[in-house]
Amino acid sequence: MPTAPVTTVAPLPPATPPSLESLLTLGIYTGMAVLLVGLLLILARFLGQRTHSEIKGQPYESAVLPTGEARLREPVPFYLVAIFFIVFDVEAVFVVSWAVAYDLLGWAGFLQIAFFIIILFLGLVYLWKMGGLEWGSRGLRERLQDGGRK
């Protein structure tokens, strides 16, 4: 049975510090960007038209005057969607980077990524048990749990 040829990875050369020319270029670019943003803000401040009236201070939504109170009885947990996205996006970055280099990382890398995934899975189970994934209203959930007897 033929065996695959063994490949070795050459060590990386030592990192060289950035040259003075590249640092100067970066500094000039940063300075120009800051000056341009500042100039645009100053021009908008002095050249922009500013008018204040009672009508402009009123709430407005899609050409309809608001009725009732703007506050909701139960806040919708949109922040949970953002947190879940961040958690699983970061997880995807780590898993994909591990998958790219799995052959170089060996069993140690496999055990580390497995530990990482298990910890995230336990966190997801904890959120699920604490009710972090329930999106319906509280009254609807209670009626469903009681079997519709209310």
C-alpha positions as a printed Julia matrix, in Angstrom:
150×3 Matrix{Float64}:
   0.0    0.0    0.0
   1.59   3.32  -1.03
   2.06   5.91   1.66
   1.57   9.62   1.28
   4.75  11.68   1.17
   5.58  13.42   4.42
   5.65  17.18   4.17
   7.32  19.44   6.65
   6.42  23.02   7.35
   9.27  25.48   7.13
   9.59  27.82  10.1
   8.54  31.4    9.57
  11.3   33.96   9.21
  11.69  36.35  12.13
   9.35  39.35  11.99
  10.98  42.57  10.89
   9.81  45.87  12.34
   8.01  48.24   9.97
  10.24  50.68   8.16
  10.24  54.4    8.92
   8.88  55.07   5.44
   5.83  52.82   5.95
   5.12  54.37   9.36
   5.38  57.85   7.88
   2.99  56.88   5.07
   0.51  55.51   7.62
   0.78  58.7    9.69
   0.19  60.94   6.67
  -2.81  58.86   5.6
  -4.29  58.97   9.12
  -3.73  62.71   9.37
  -5.37  63.34   6.0
  -8.38  61.21   6.96
  -8.81  63.05  10.28
  -8.47  66.44   8.59
 -10.98  65.52   5.88
 -13.55  64.31   8.41
 -13.03  67.41  10.54
 -13.33  69.69   7.52
 -16.58  68.02   6.43
 -18.05  68.32   9.94
 -17.12  72.01  10.17
 -18.53  72.75   6.7
 -21.77  70.95   7.54
 -22.06  72.96  10.76
 -21.65  76.34   9.09
 -23.23  75.71   5.69
 -26.16  73.55   6.77
 -29.61  75.03   7.19
 -30.94  74.88  10.74
 -34.53  75.7   11.55
 -36.45  74.91  14.71
 -40.22  74.85  15.05
 -42.88  73.24  17.19
 -43.9   70.95  14.34
 -40.34  69.63  13.96
 -40.29  68.77  17.66
 -43.36  66.53  17.43
 -43.05  62.75  17.1
 -43.48  61.53  13.53
 -43.68  58.07  12.05
 -44.37  57.44   8.36
 -46.62  60.5    7.96
 -48.95  59.25  10.71
 -49.36  61.07  13.99
 -48.66  58.74  16.9
 -51.54  57.49  19.02
 -51.22  55.89  22.4
 -48.09  55.19  24.36
 -44.82  54.24  22.66
 -43.73  51.88  25.45
 -44.42  48.17  25.07
 -45.74  46.14  27.97
 -43.09  43.47  27.5
 -39.83  44.47  25.87
 -38.9   42.46  22.81
 -35.43  40.95  23.41
 -33.77  42.06  20.21
 -30.5   42.27  22.11
 -30.59  38.49  22.51
 -30.51  38.08  18.75
 -27.42  40.31  18.61
 -25.71  38.39  21.42
 -26.53  35.02  19.83
 -25.2   36.27  16.5
 -21.96  37.45  18.07
 -21.47  34.22  20.02
 -22.11  31.93  17.08
 -20.27  34.17  14.63
 -17.18  34.04  16.82
 -17.64  30.29  17.15
 -17.8   29.95  13.38
 -14.57  31.94  13.01
 -12.74  29.65  15.44
 -14.15  26.44  13.97
 -13.38  27.46  10.38
  -9.85  28.53  11.3
  -9.36  25.19  13.07
 -10.76  23.34  10.02
  -8.26  25.08   7.74
  -5.31  23.96   9.84
  -6.6   20.73  11.39
  -3.81  18.61   9.92
  -1.15  20.84  11.47
  -2.82  21.04  14.89
  -3.18  17.32  15.48
  -5.02  15.83  18.43
  -4.21  18.75  20.71
  -6.01  21.13  18.36
  -8.92  18.72  18.03
  -9.33  18.47  21.8
  -9.16  22.25  22.18
 -11.82  22.93  19.55
 -13.99  20.13  20.97
 -13.73  21.71  24.43
 -14.63  25.11  22.94
 -17.7   23.7   21.17
 -18.82  21.8   24.28
 -18.6   24.97  26.42
 -20.65  26.91  23.86
 -23.19  24.09  23.66
 -23.55  24.06  27.45
 -24.07  27.82  27.35
 -26.82  27.35  24.76
 -28.49  24.67  26.92
 -28.3   27.04  29.92
 -29.94  29.84  27.93
 -32.61  27.46  26.74
 -33.38  26.24  30.28
 -33.46  29.83  31.63
 -36.02  30.84  28.97
 -33.7   32.99  26.87
 -34.95  31.42  23.65
 -38.67  31.91  24.34
 -40.08  34.65  22.13
 -43.83  34.41  22.68
 -45.76  36.51  25.14
 -45.87  35.35  28.73
 -49.67  34.89  28.73
 -49.59  32.69  25.64
 -46.87  30.53  27.18
 -48.88  30.11  30.39
 -52.02  29.13  28.45
 -50.05  26.58  26.43
 -48.52  25.11  29.57
 -51.92  24.78  31.23
 -53.33  23.01  28.19
 -55.69  25.84  27.24
 -57.76  25.61  30.48
 -57.71  29.36  31.08
